[in-house]
Amino acid sequence: MIVAVLCGQCLYSQDIIITKDSKKIDGKVIEIGVENLKYIPKDIPTLEYVIPKTQVFSIVFENGKVELFDEGKR
């Protein structure tokens, strides 16, 4: 019973990737590399996607932590 509850919680845990054009992507971030960010989208959990970090404004992680990607170039 406890295992079923914990597994169900894992399936619904998600991060929110916010792109620089204000698009929100619900999914799970699995890797933040030097140039790219790899994630699994919530609606297609069998695929992995890659997005350039230059297109990412921020990530709101499931635990509430926020990671900003501001290159400081204006």
PLY file of the C-alpha trace (Angstrom):
ply
format ascii 1.0
element vertex 74
property float x
property float y
property float z
element edge 73
property int vertex1
property int vertex2
end_header
0.00 0.00 0.00
2.72 2.47 0.94
4.68 1.59 -2.20
1.64 2.30 -4.37
1.17 5.71 -2.76
4.85 6.62 -3.17
4.94 5.47 -6.80
1.81 7.45 -7.55
3.40 10.53 -6.06
6.49 10.03 -8.24
4.34 9.93 -11.36
2.71 13.25 -10.52
5.84 15.07 -9.34
6.97 17.54 -11.94
9.13 20.52 -12.68
8.08 23.53 -14.71
10.44 24.84 -17.37
9.71 28.42 -18.40
11.19 29.46 -21.73
12.29 32.97 -22.64
9.16 33.31 -24.82
7.02 32.57 -21.68
6.06 29.02 -22.69
5.59 26.65 -19.73
6.70 23.03 -20.09
5.49 20.56 -17.46
7.78 17.61 -17.00
10.78 16.27 -15.14
14.24 17.77 -15.64
16.72 14.91 -15.81
19.92 16.72 -16.78
21.24 20.27 -16.86
24.29 20.26 -19.10
26.68 22.97 -20.19
24.66 23.92 -23.28
21.41 21.94 -23.06
18.69 20.89 -20.66
17.21 17.38 -20.93
13.68 16.68 -19.71
10.81 14.22 -19.89
7.47 15.90 -20.70
4.52 15.17 -18.43
2.21 14.21 -21.29
4.70 11.83 -23.01
6.71 10.14 -20.24
8.38 7.68 -22.63
10.34 10.37 -24.53
13.28 12.58 -23.60
13.56 16.08 -25.03
16.52 18.45 -25.22
16.25 22.23 -25.21
19.14 24.69 -25.48
19.77 26.50 -22.19
19.80 29.77 -24.14
16.03 29.31 -24.62
15.32 28.68 -20.92
14.40 31.53 -18.57
13.91 29.47 -15.40
12.99 26.13 -13.88
10.63 25.73 -10.94
11.50 22.37 -9.40
8.93 20.16 -7.68
10.39 21.06 -4.27
9.80 24.79 -4.92
13.41 25.71 -5.72
13.76 28.11 -8.64
16.77 28.07 -10.98
17.21 31.20 -13.13
19.12 31.11 -16.41
20.11 34.72 -16.98
23.25 35.10 -19.02
23.63 38.71 -17.88
23.63 39.92 -21.49
21.21 42.73 -22.18
0 1
1 2
2 3
3 4
4 5
5 6
6 7
7 8
8 9
9 10
10 11
11 12
12 13
13 14
14 15
15 16
16 17
17 18
18 19
19 20
20 21
21 22
22 23
23 24
24 25
25 26
26 27
27 28
28 29
29 30
30 31
31 32
32 33
33 34
34 35
35 36
36 37
37 38
38 39
39 40
40 41
41 42
42 43
43 44
44 45
45 46
46 47
47 48
48 49
49 50
50 51
51 52
52 53
53 54
54 55
55 56
56 57
57 58
58 59
59 60
60 61
61 62
62 63
63 64
64 65
65 66
66 67
67 68
68 69
69 70
70 71
71 72
72 73
